[in-house]
Amino acid sequence: MKITFIRNKIFILIIFSVIFTIIIAYVSFFSLGGLNLNSSELSKEEGYKIVLHKYYNYSNEKANNIIVNNLNNVSYQNVMIKNNGSVYQINPQNHNIIKLIDNINDKTMDGIHFAWQIFMNNKKFYVDSTTGEIIYAPKHVSKNTDKFKITVMT
C-alpha cells in the first residue's frame, strides 16, 4: 500500500511539474511577442522632429511647427536593426522582415531595435520608434539648414 501511495505521489508531482512548465513557457512566449503596454510607437513626425532638434539644432518650438507632410526632401520607412548592424525593412503591422536594406557600422548597440529610417538632406538617420533614441546618424552632419527646405505653420 505504501508503494502505491508513493507512486501516485510521484506521478502527480510529475504531472504538476509538466503542466507548470507548459504554462510558464506559454506565458513567456506570449509576453515576448505580445503588445508591450509600457510603451507606444513614435510617429514618423516625432522621429523627424527628434532629428531636427538633435542634429540640425532646431529649437523644440521651431521643430514642433514643421508641417511634416509638406517636406519634399524627407522620406522614411519602418526598419529593424539587429545588434550586428544589419538593417531590415519590415512590415509595420506585424514586424515581419521584408528584406535586408543596409548595414550600419555601429556594432555597440544591444539587442534588436525597431526604428524609423529617415532620409533628410541626402543623409540617413535611424531613430528608435519606441524610445526616440538616435541609433545611428552620419558623423558629419551639416548644421547649415539653408539647403533643407521646411514649411513653418504661421
C-alpha positions as a LaTeX table, in Angstrom:
\begin{tabular}{lrrr}
\hline
Residue & $x$ (\AA) & $y$ (\AA) & $z$ (\AA) \\
\hline
Met1 & 0.00 & 0.00 & 0.00 \\
Lys2 & 2.85 & 2.41 & 0.78 \\
Ile3 & 4.47 & 1.73 & $-2.60$ \\
Thr4 & 1.24 & 2.53 & $-4.47$ \\
Phe5 & 0.83 & 5.73 & $-2.46$ \\
Ile6 & 4.42 & 6.81 & $-3.23$ \\
Arg7 & 3.99 & 6.01 & $-6.94$ \\
Asn8 & 0.79 & 8.06 & $-7.06$ \\
Lys9 & 2.55 & 10.94 & $-5.32$ \\
Ile10 & 5.45 & 10.85 & $-7.79$ \\
Phe11 & 3.05 & 10.61 & $-10.73$ \\
Ile12 & 1.03 & 13.62 & $-9.50$ \\
Leu13 & 4.23 & 15.59 & $-8.86$ \\
Ile14 & 5.48 & 14.90 & $-12.39$ \\
Ile15 & 2.14 & 15.88 & $-13.94$ \\
Phe16 & 2.02 & 19.16 & $-11.99$ \\
Ser17 & 5.63 & 19.91 & $-12.96$ \\
Val18 & 4.93 & 19.35 & $-16.65$ \\
Ile19 & 1.76 & 21.47 & $-16.55$ \\
Phe20 & 3.56 & 24.25 & $-14.67$ \\
Thr21 & 6.43 & 24.20 & $-17.20$ \\
Ile22 & 4.00 & 24.40 & $-20.14$ \\
Ile23 & 2.15 & 27.33 & $-18.54$ \\
Ile24 & 5.40 & 29.25 & $-17.86$ \\
Ala25 & 6.64 & 28.57 & $-21.42$ \\
Tyr26 & 3.34 & 29.82 & $-22.89$ \\
Val27 & 3.29 & 32.97 & $-20.74$ \\
Ser28 & 6.93 & 33.73 & $-21.61$ \\
Phe29 & 6.32 & 33.25 & $-25.33$ \\
Phe30 & 3.19 & 35.41 & $-25.26$ \\
Ser31 & 4.88 & 38.20 & $-23.29$ \\
Leu32 & 7.79 & 38.38 & $-25.75$ \\
Gly33 & 5.58 & 38.52 & $-28.84$ \\
Gly34 & 2.64 & 40.40 & $-27.43$ \\
Leu35 & 1.84 & 44.06 & $-27.03$ \\
Asn36 & 4.06 & 45.96 & $-24.63$ \\
Leu37 & 1.73 & 48.15 & $-22.57$ \\
Asn38 & 4.61 & 50.20 & $-21.14$ \\
Ser39 & 5.46 & 51.88 & $-24.42$ \\
Ser40 & 3.93 & 53.17 & $-27.60$ \\
Glu41 & 5.43 & 53.69 & $-31.02$ \\
Leu42 & 6.63 & 57.14 & $-32.01$ \\
Ser43 & 5.14 & 58.59 & $-35.17$ \\
Lys44 & 7.28 & 59.46 & $-38.17$ \\
Glu45 & 6.65 & 63.14 & $-37.41$ \\
Glu46 & 8.17 & 62.74 & $-33.94$ \\
Gly47 & 11.18 & 60.99 & $-35.49$ \\
Tyr48 & 11.69 & 63.93 & $-37.87$ \\
Lys49 & 11.46 & 66.39 & $-35.03$ \\
Ile50 & 13.99 & 64.47 & $-32.93$ \\
Val51 & 16.49 & 64.59 & $-35.82$ \\
Leu52 & 15.80 & 68.29 & $-36.46$ \\
His53 & 16.28 & 69.16 & $-32.81$ \\
Lys54 & 19.32 & 66.99 & $-32.08$ \\
Tyr55 & 21.30 & 67.24 & $-35.33$ \\
Tyr56 & 20.13 & 70.42 & $-37.03$ \\
Asn57 & 19.88 & 72.49 & $-33.81$ \\
Tyr58 & 16.25 & 73.45 & $-34.25$ \\
Ser59 & 14.57 & 74.65 & $-31.08$ \\
Asn60 & 11.73 & 72.48 & $-29.81$ \\
Glu61 & 9.27 & 75.21 & $-30.73$ \\
Lys62 & 10.58 & 75.54 & $-34.29$ \\
Ala63 & 10.68 & 71.74 & $-34.76$ \\
Asn64 & 7.11 & 71.40 & $-33.47$ \\
Asn65 & 5.86 & 73.98 & $-36.02$ \\
Ile66 & 7.04 & 71.99 & $-39.04$ \\
Ile67 & 4.41 & 70.54 & $-41.34$ \\
Val68 & 5.97 & 67.12 & $-41.93$ \\
Asn69 & 3.72 & 66.08 & $-44.82$ \\
Asn70 & 4.93 & 69.02 & $-46.94$ \\
Leu71 & 8.63 & 68.18 & $-46.74$ \\
Asn72 & 9.97 & 67.32 & $-50.20$ \\
Asn73 & 13.47 & 66.17 & $-49.23$ \\
Val74 & 12.44 & 63.77 & $-46.47$ \\
Ser75 & 11.40 & 60.13 & $-46.66$ \\
Tyr76 & 11.04 & 57.36 & $-44.10$ \\
Gln77 & 10.40 & 53.66 & $-43.64$ \\
Asn78 & 10.00 & 51.18 & $-40.78$ \\
Val79 & 13.11 & 49.11 & $-40.11$ \\
Met80 & 14.52 & 46.60 & $-37.66$ \\
Ile81 & 18.17 & 46.93 & $-36.64$ \\
Lys82 & 19.96 & 43.94 & $-35.17$ \\
Asn83 & 22.90 & 44.30 & $-32.79$ \\
Asn84 & 25.34 & 43.31 & $-35.57$ \\
Gly85 & 24.36 & 46.42 & $-37.58$ \\
Ser86 & 22.09 & 44.68 & $-40.12$ \\
Val87 & 19.12 & 46.85 & $-41.10$ \\
Tyr88 & 15.97 & 45.16 & $-42.41$ \\
Gln89 & 12.89 & 46.71 & $-43.97$ \\
Ile90 & 9.87 & 45.44 & $-42.04$ \\
Asn91 & 6.12 & 45.33 & $-42.37$ \\
Pro92 & 4.88 & 47.93 & $-39.84$ \\
Gln93 & 1.72 & 45.99 & $-38.93$ \\
Asn94 & 3.30 & 42.69 & $-37.87$ \\
His95 & 7.09 & 43.42 & $-37.85$ \\
Asn96 & 7.80 & 40.67 & $-40.39$ \\
Ile97 & 11.12 & 41.12 & $-42.20$ \\
Ile98 & 10.77 & 42.06 & $-45.87$ \\
Lys99 & 14.44 & 42.36 & $-46.90$ \\
Leu100 & 17.93 & 43.40 & $-45.84$ \\
Ile101 & 18.44 & 47.02 & $-46.91$ \\
Asp102 & 21.50 & 48.35 & $-45.11$ \\
Asn103 & 24.33 & 47.63 & $-42.71$ \\
Ile104 & 25.50 & 50.28 & $-40.27$ \\
Asn105 & 28.90 & 50.35 & $-38.62$ \\
Asp106 & 27.62 & 50.76 & $-35.07$ \\
Lys107 & 28.28 & 47.36 & $-33.51$ \\
Thr108 & 27.95 & 48.62 & $-29.92$ \\
Met109 & 24.18 & 48.58 & $-29.55$ \\
Asp110 & 22.39 & 45.90 & $-27.60$ \\
Gly111 & 19.52 & 43.74 & $-28.82$ \\
Ile112 & 17.12 & 44.47 & $-31.62$ \\
His113 & 15.61 & 47.91 & $-32.28$ \\
Phe114 & 12.51 & 48.77 & $-34.26$ \\
Ala115 & 13.16 & 52.17 & $-35.75$ \\
Trp116 & 12.37 & 54.79 & $-38.36$ \\
Gln117 & 14.88 & 55.13 & $-41.17$ \\
Ile118 & 14.72 & 58.81 & $-42.07$ \\
Phe119 & 16.37 & 60.37 & $-45.12$ \\
Met120 & 16.97 & 64.13 & $-44.78$ \\
Asn121 & 19.29 & 66.19 & $-46.98$ \\
Asn122 & 20.71 & 63.02 & $-48.56$ \\
Lys123 & 21.65 & 61.73 & $-45.10$ \\
Lys124 & 20.33 & 58.65 & $-43.35$ \\
Phe125 & 19.23 & 58.63 & $-39.72$ \\
Tyr126 & 17.85 & 55.79 & $-37.59$ \\
Val127 & 15.54 & 56.75 & $-34.72$ \\
Asp128 & 14.27 & 54.10 & $-32.28$ \\
Ser129 & 10.49 & 54.07 & $-32.74$ \\
Thr130 & 9.85 & 53.34 & $-29.06$ \\
Thr131 & 12.35 & 55.43 & $-27.10$ \\
Gly132 & 13.16 & 58.19 & $-29.61$ \\
Glu133 & 16.87 & 57.45 & $-29.20$ \\
Ile134 & 19.05 & 58.24 & $-32.21$ \\
Ile135 & 20.50 & 54.82 & $-33.06$ \\
Tyr136 & 22.63 & 55.98 & $-35.97$ \\
Ala137 & 23.39 & 59.29 & $-37.65$ \\
Pro138 & 26.09 & 60.47 & $-40.04$ \\
Lys139 & 29.28 & 61.61 & $-38.30$ \\
His140 & 29.48 & 64.94 & $-40.11$ \\
Val141 & 26.02 & 66.46 & $-40.27$ \\
Ser142 & 25.95 & 69.95 & $-41.69$ \\
Lys143 & 24.42 & 72.47 & $-39.35$ \\
Asn144 & 23.66 & 74.66 & $-42.39$ \\
Thr145 & 19.91 & 74.42 & $-42.89$ \\
Asp146 & 19.72 & 76.63 & $-45.99$ \\
Lys147 & 19.53 & 73.54 & $-48.23$ \\
Phe148 & 16.85 & 71.98 & $-46.05$ \\
Lys149 & 13.51 & 73.40 & $-47.10$ \\
Ile150 & 10.81 & 73.37 & $-44.48$ \\
Thr151 & 7.31 & 74.75 & $-44.24$ \\
Val152 & 6.56 & 76.52 & $-40.99$ \\
Met153 & 2.99 & 76.98 & $-39.80$ \\
Thr154 & 2.02 & 80.60 & $-39.35$ \\
\hline
\end{tabular}
